[in-house]
Amino acid sequence: MQFRERRRVIQVIRTTYDPAVKRGRSEVVGKIDKDAPAIPEKLRKSCSAEELAEIESWLAERETAIRTENIRDETGLLAQRMRQAADYFRHHAQGTSQGRMDDAQAALHAAEIQLAWEDLKKAIRKAGYSESRLAKEKEERSSP
């Protein structure tokens, strides 16, 4: 099976050998909606169990790749968001006109951020990015 991603659909293509022309022939077996990647009933009926397993495997791999890419993109923005949060707390510490309601919300945000930060630090260390290693790499990059 081959899969061709188009604008809004994924085409599922089967290639079979044609002895008359002594080469493979490709035929579009069906389409899958990209926004709701489930195998339609029409496609299920036209595929063997082995082909369905291959389609399901490909869809699962695609979903994992998309999720990983989104997480990587969000991770790249994390430092910027942390700096924005720091600005929020700096300005909040100076006082705002909203009073106690803002204090309660800021306290909730601060608690959530501290818990998430501790979890992130553990994950970073477990992945092998210790503070000393990162400092050493930063120093090496800045040296001429």
C-alpha positions as CSV (number, residue, x, y, z in Angstrom):
1,M,0.0,0.0,0.0
2,Q,1.0,3.5,-0.7
3,F,-0.4,6.7,0.9
4,R,-0.5,10.0,-0.9
5,E,-1.4,13.0,1.2
6,R,-3.4,15.6,-0.6
7,R,-4.9,18.9,0.6
8,R,-7.8,17.4,2.6
9,V,-7.5,13.7,2.1
10,I,-5.1,10.8,2.2
11,Q,-5.3,8.6,-0.9
12,V,-4.8,4.9,-0.3
13,I,-3.1,3.3,-3.3
14,R,-2.7,-0.4,-4.1
15,T,-0.1,-1.5,-6.6
16,T,-0.5,-4.9,-8.3
17,Y,1.6,-6.5,-11.0
18,D,0.1,-6.6,-14.5
19,P,1.7,-9.4,-16.5
20,A,0.3,-8.0,-19.8
21,V,2.5,-4.9,-19.5
22,K,5.1,-6.6,-17.3
23,R,5.0,-3.9,-14.6
24,G,3.0,-2.7,-11.7
25,R,-0.3,-0.9,-11.9
26,S,-1.5,1.5,-9.2
27,E,-5.1,2.1,-8.4
28,V,-6.6,4.4,-5.8
29,V,-8.5,2.1,-3.4
30,G,-10.0,4.8,-1.3
31,K,-9.7,8.1,0.5
32,I,-9.4,9.0,4.2
33,D,-10.3,12.4,5.5
34,K,-7.3,14.1,7.0
35,D,-9.3,16.0,9.7
36,A,-10.9,12.7,10.9
37,P,-8.4,10.0,10.1
38,A,-10.7,6.9,10.4
39,I,-11.0,4.2,7.8
40,P,-14.3,4.6,5.9
41,E,-16.6,1.5,5.5
42,K,-16.2,1.6,1.7
43,L,-12.4,1.3,2.1
44,R,-12.7,-1.4,4.7
45,K,-14.8,-3.5,2.3
46,S,-12.3,-3.1,-0.6
47,C,-9.2,-4.1,1.4
48,S,-7.9,-7.4,2.8
49,A,-7.2,-7.8,6.5
50,E,-3.5,-7.4,5.9
51,E,-4.1,-4.2,4.0
52,L,-6.3,-2.9,6.7
53,A,-3.6,-3.6,9.3
54,E,-1.1,-1.7,7.2
55,I,-3.5,1.3,6.8
56,E,-4.1,1.3,10.6
57,S,-0.4,1.1,11.3
58,W,0.3,4.0,8.9
59,L,-2.4,6.2,10.4
60,A,-1.1,5.5,13.9
61,E,2.5,6.4,12.8
62,R,1.2,9.6,11.2
63,E,-0.7,10.6,14.3
64,T,2.4,10.0,16.4
65,A,4.5,12.1,14.0
66,I,2.0,14.9,14.0
67,R,1.8,14.9,17.8
68,T,5.6,14.8,18.2
69,E,6.0,17.8,15.8
70,N,3.4,19.8,17.7
71,I,5.1,19.1,21.0
72,R,8.4,20.0,19.5
73,D,7.0,23.3,18.2
74,E,5.4,24.1,21.6
75,T,8.6,23.2,23.4
76,G,10.5,25.7,21.2
77,L,8.1,28.5,22.4
78,L,8.3,27.5,26.1
79,A,11.3,29.8,26.9
80,Q,9.4,32.8,25.4
81,R,6.3,31.9,27.4
82,M,8.3,31.6,30.6
83,R,9.7,35.1,30.0
84,Q,6.2,36.4,29.5
85,A,5.1,34.8,32.7
86,A,8.1,36.3,34.5
87,D,7.0,39.8,33.2
88,Y,3.4,39.0,34.5
89,F,4.6,38.3,38.0
90,R,7.0,41.2,38.0
91,H,4.2,43.6,37.1
92,H,1.8,41.9,39.4
93,A,4.2,42.3,42.4
94,Q,4.1,46.1,41.8
95,G,0.3,46.0,42.2
96,T,-2.6,46.2,39.9
97,S,-6.0,47.9,40.0
98,Q,-8.0,44.6,40.1
99,G,-7.1,43.9,43.7
100,R,-7.8,40.6,45.4
101,M,-9.3,38.7,42.5
102,D,-6.1,39.1,40.6
103,D,-4.1,38.0,43.7
104,A,-6.0,34.8,43.9
105,Q,-5.6,34.1,40.1
106,A,-1.9,34.9,40.3
107,A,-1.4,32.5,43.2
108,L,-3.1,29.7,41.3
109,H,-1.0,30.4,38.3
110,A,2.2,30.5,40.4
111,A,1.4,27.2,42.0
112,E,0.6,25.5,38.7
113,I,3.8,26.9,37.1
114,Q,6.0,25.8,40.1
115,L,4.6,22.2,39.9
116,A,5.0,22.1,36.1
117,W,8.5,23.5,36.4
118,E,9.6,20.8,38.9
119,D,8.2,18.1,36.6
120,L,10.0,19.7,33.6
121,K,13.3,19.9,35.5
122,K,13.1,16.2,36.4
123,A,12.3,15.3,32.7
124,I,15.2,17.4,31.5
125,R,17.7,15.8,33.9
126,K,16.4,12.3,33.1
127,A,16.9,13.1,29.4
128,G,20.5,13.8,30.1
129,Y,20.5,17.6,30.0
130,S,22.0,18.5,33.3
131,E,22.6,22.2,34.2
132,S,26.4,21.7,34.2
133,R,26.3,20.1,30.7
134,L,24.1,22.8,29.3
135,A,26.3,25.5,30.8
136,K,29.4,23.8,29.3
137,E,27.7,23.6,25.8
138,K,26.7,27.2,26.0
139,E,30.2,28.3,26.9
140,E,31.6,26.2,24.0
141,R,29.3,27.9,21.6
142,S,30.1,31.4,22.7
143,S,33.9,30.8,22.6
144,P,35.5,31.9,19.3
